[in-house]
Amino acid sequence: MSSKSLVAALGGGVMSAVVLGGLVVVAPQAAAAGVVCPTNVPMRTFYNNASFSGTPVKTDCDATVAESWAGSPAAGVAANNFGVRWWVSRDFGSGGPFTFAVSATDGVRVYLDGVRKIDLWANTGDTARSRSVNLTVPSGRHTVRVDHVNWSGAAKVNFSYAPRTSATYDKVKPLAPTGVATAYNTTSRRTTVSWAGNKEMDLAGYSLHRRAVGSGTWTTVTASTTARSFTDPLVNPDDRTPYYYEVRARDKAGNTSAGSADVIVRPLPVVTSLTGTFDKATRKVTLKWPLNTEAHFDHYTVLSNDKVDGSYVWVPLGTTKGNTWTTAPVAADGETRHYRVLVTNDGGTTTYNPNWLDATALNELWLEIPDGIAPASAPDLTLGSCAGGVRATATDWTPAPIRDFSGFEITRRAAGASTWSVVLHEGYDPRLDPAEATVCVPQAADGVAYEYRASTYDEAGNHSPYSESRTATLPLG
């Protein structure tokens, strides 16, 4: 309910039920619907009777309940037989032990959430008497009400409520701070953390803590501050380490709250994933990553791990503000290529770029390139005879340690035909030197000539050049 709606519900001299923050409380009626009191300031209503009935004579706000009237307390209010009511709804934060204290002439009653806590209701003339009570206020929003009547003579009333701040009585931790926000300055390389004020009435101060991402140890940035923002004096020499920050509240009894929700600060935006594809037609690699939207992001640098002067180093391919990159054609050699994307912020600081490969780095991609390189040389092909046909043998003389193929293929066709058919496609015994594969191909003794040729192939299906073709003819038997 808004403040104006609340005040509108408080018209008249009777009591009405009002819901505040989920709590049903008994609220006094206010005569003027336009009266809105500041936060935590009581509303005050005057009545020309001791029963708080009828329409209030006046409604206003009273910062403190501390009055001494020798006659009429306000225009239109009688000097005797009048009533004054103060009422406020406020958030007590984590709650805890409180002392309610009152001193008044004649009648005074104090209520918490409509429950009477102090009752001094007797005609005392001009003599005031006092009473205090220790009680526990639950956390959250509650209502405090003070009713005072003056039957005759001077009217004096003082009321206060305050937390008991001794560690002997207060064992309640403050609420964890909320509204934590951070701002990273790329020029000074410092982080400023700010937060909302706690609603605790016994707040002593705040402490600010940080820990590096991946670490379980918190470092205290400042142990005590009553301000609600603090600039971390840390200047990280590398200026790339992300940190979590949290704020804790401390009360006057020495109780410390749990930490606020952790907020991460990254001196640099990060590339959280990197993917890539290889286009067989163009032999180009296309890289993609999520586009960063941080205010201090400036640009990306794309790198490839290439061999330079006999050593592999990270070579910059270029910079971009976008989140894709297409490389120049690369060799389709069946090897794994390595790519990395760095981020630079508007302060000129760039992602850490170690010389070595890191398979766990989110901004690094290991991409297997399909093998598009065929075995270099053709095997030898010899033809001979076998039972019922022609024996075809393919032989390769490459030494075993440097062979770049995994098997042999022999094809044939009838002389003059355009289509070749496979008569052998198999691996070889790697222990043999030279490597060899042979097949007995059925061929009729009909005088028809057949051409044979041989090649090697690798595991990617690439074929070597063909051997010189050879012709076999079995004469009519």
C-alpha positions, 0 to 999 in steps of 0.5 A: 500500500502506498503512503497516500493509500495508507493515510486515506485508510486512516480517516476518522477516530476509530481503528481500522485493519491495514495490511503492511508488508503481509502483516495485519496491524491496527492503524489509527484513523487520520483526519487529513488524507493528504498527511504523509509522514517521512519514513519512520516518522510517527503520525500524530492525531489529536482528539477532544476526548479521552476515548480517541473517538470521533474525528481528530481535531488535527493530524500531523507528523512528530519526529519524536514523542517528547512533549510538555504542554501546560495548556492546549497542545494545538489549536482547537484542542482543549487544555484538559480531557484530550487524547493524542495518538502516535503511530508508525510502521517501520522495518526493524531489519533483523529485529532482536532485543529492544527496550521500550521506555515511556514517561508520562502524566495521566494515561499512556499505553504503548503497543507493538503490532496492536499488542499492549506492552506498557499500560500506565492509565491513571490520573496523576495530575502534573506528576509524571511516572516512568516505565520501561520494558525489554522485549524481542522484536521479530525481523521485518516490518512492525507497528509501534503505537503510543496513546496518551490522555490528559485529564487535567493539568500539565500534559507530559509524555516522552517515549523512545525505543532502542535496540539493546546493543550489549553482546550479553543480550543481542545474539541476532545477526544483522541481515546480509546487505543487498543491492551490491553493485560494482564499477571497474575503472579501466584507467585506475584499474580499481573496483568500486563496490556500493550497496544499499543501506541496512535497515538495522537500528543497531548497525555499527558498519560494514566490511568488504571482502574479495576472493579470486575466482577459483579460490575459496579464501576471502581477503578483507578489503576494509574491516569497518566502514560506515559508508555504503561504497568503497574503492578497492585499493588493489591494482592487480599487476596482471589486471586480468584476474576476476574477483568476487566481492561481498559485503557484510554488516556488523551490529553494535553487539559485534554480530556479523551478518552473512555475506551479500550475494557475491558479485563478480568483477572482471577487469577484462570481458572474457570469451566464454566459448570458441567454436570453428568449422572447416569448409572443404571447398574453400579450405577456410576456417570460420571461428565464432564466439559470444559477442561481449556487451560489457561497457569496457569492451573494446576489441578482439584479437584472433590468433593462430598457433603456427610454426615460425623459424622452427618453433610454434608461436601464437601469430595474430591474424587480425582484430575485430569488434565482431564475433566471427572470423574467417581465415585464409585457406589452410592446408587440408593436412589432417592435422589439428590447428589451434586458434585463440581469441583475446579481448582488449578493454578500453583501458588497453589491457588484453587477455593473458596470452601464454606461449603454450597450448591450453586445452582447458582455456575457454577462448582456445579452440583445437580444430581437427582439419580433414586430411586432403593430402593424398599419398605422394607416389604411385605403387608399382604394379606387376601382372602374372598368372594364377589359377583361373585368371591374372595375378595382380600385385601392387608394391610400394618401396617407401620405408615403413616409418614414413609411409603415408598410406594405409592400403592398396587398391587395384582396378581393371577394365576391358580394353577400350571401356570407360568404367574401371571396377575394383578388384582389390581394396585392402590394407597391408602387413606393416611388417613387410618391406616393401609393402605389398598386396596381391590378388588373383583376378578371375579372367576368361581365356577368351583373348579379351584384353584387360587393363590394370592399374594400382594406387594407394589410399590413406585413412581419409580416403585420399588416393595416390596417383595411379600406376602405369596401367598394364594389360593382360590377355589370356589367349583362347585355350 
